[in-house]
Amino acid sequence: MDYQLLADLLFPNVTETPDDVEAKFPPRQLPEGAKVTRFAPSPTGFVHFGGLFPSTICERLAHQSGGVFMLRIEDTDAKREVEGAAEGLIRTLAHYGIHFDEGAVIGEDGKICDRGNYGPYCQSQRGPIYHVFAKKLVSEGRAYPVFTTQEELDALNAVDKKAEIKAKDWHEDQSAQREAMRKAREITLDEVKAHLAAGDPFVLRILADGDPEKKTPFTDLIKGKLEIPENDEDFVLLKSDGIPTYHFAHAVDDHLMGTTHVIRGEEWLPSLAKHIMLFRYLGFRLPKFMHIAQIMRLDENGNKKKLSKRDMGANMDDYSRMGYDPACVCEYIMTLLNSNYEEWHAQNADKPYTDFPFNIKKMSSSGCLFDFDKLNDVSKNIISRMSAEEVTEKVTAWAMTYDPDFGKLLAKAPAFTESIFAIGRGGKKPRKDLATWADAKPYMGFFFDEIFTIEDAYDERFDKADVKAALNGFLATYDPADDMTVWFDKIKAIAREIGYADDMKAYKANPEAYRGNIADVSMFLRVALTGKLNAPDMYAVMQVLGEARVRARIEKMRDSL
Ligand code: GLU
């Protein structure tokens, strides 16, 4: 067979050579050890937590080493593409501080365009490049066309899908298919000419020379040493519309773009043999690979399950609605990525997470466990260290979008709001009430008369007359100018007057001697002022509420009893 002739017949319009293309993608001039990584999502929906996770790794490895981080949009499957998904993806990633040095970006007109010298960065625009390398493979007898009718094509695609999932099936169960492949490999130039003249579509398949009995040693940066059985499957390189499969586009793009580290989900591990073969056939140097385990979650029964697209916590856009600050989510990801992150963070509390020396070796090779409780803990710590001003700004901005009535209340009184968030902030042991901005309203909404309600009732065991007497006693002696000691002494006096212990020790030693204790009296005030049994420090709450509100609320409660 004259392979060059075959190549010319199949790709009459391809005039460039691989060398011409290579010349347009010169090797990058980067310092020794600099890593070039890419995030390569398919624009088929929202950013998944399981996507933010590897993109953080790619970003860290590139930027920590003085390298380059790219965004490549893998939009070769028009059927699965979702309108606007690529734009949404770019915006969401930026929201989480994932910034790319080059790749697909949103231009001034709101449309996707390229930034950088190694583009186009959307695969759908790289068609001519793939065809140059496809032609090369055909001309070297490494790939061949399989002409089909549409029906046959559908059947083949079905096989491909299955083969993708379990490559072995292809050999065991698809003997008819293999026979068809064997025949297809023997196509003659005359047959090709006849098919082309008839306008029949063809897919381009690789001519696999592997022996699955033979294994190639391979080191994955996360999975460690592996033995990869050679590929003997004639997998598809170009679909009948000329569009490349993932395998082919991956090899061509990562080579030309100078990717040094391919970081992707472990679902690609079974295809690695194909990729190794492709890089070899194309004469490309194999990059390093990191196959990341799926993120897991615990189900209702405590069993580990994959965090699927539909699970709570999967869609990154939900985090904005839930009120998570992106910085908290990023820190949480760091704790999942490197087990020593928290220790480092405790010692370097004032440094950004980007200062942490992220280390591939400290990553777990099995799936990380996604856990909202842990995220909330991380988040509470971070928010507890923010200034009252920052919290005010962020809560207000969040509420303006997701709870506008509340947002307007906050926006109308920024200084008042800030004084609320200043309670218990700034010291060695700051309060940790907020994991999300949505937690603000239940925590401090009571400060605003417009939404203040009594949520918790007094326990029935208290005599209403006692509560009334305590509230009246407070109204009679309250002076907002009192310092905390004087203020508390007055509450103690009220307790004594109504036959309650003014000291918890004395009460515990002899509870029968009292009708109640000082904590009960404080609680009478707390429920009247905040509507809740639990609230921040009462003295601070009263200072912020101001005399008029304090008196009005206590009077109202007294009158209702
Ligand atoms: N588009 C592929 C995916 O979303 C990219 C995998 C890769 O990073 O190579 O799974």
Residues whose N, C-alpha, C, O or C-beta is under 5 A from the ligand:
A	BS01	LIG	A40 P41 S42 E74 I263 R264
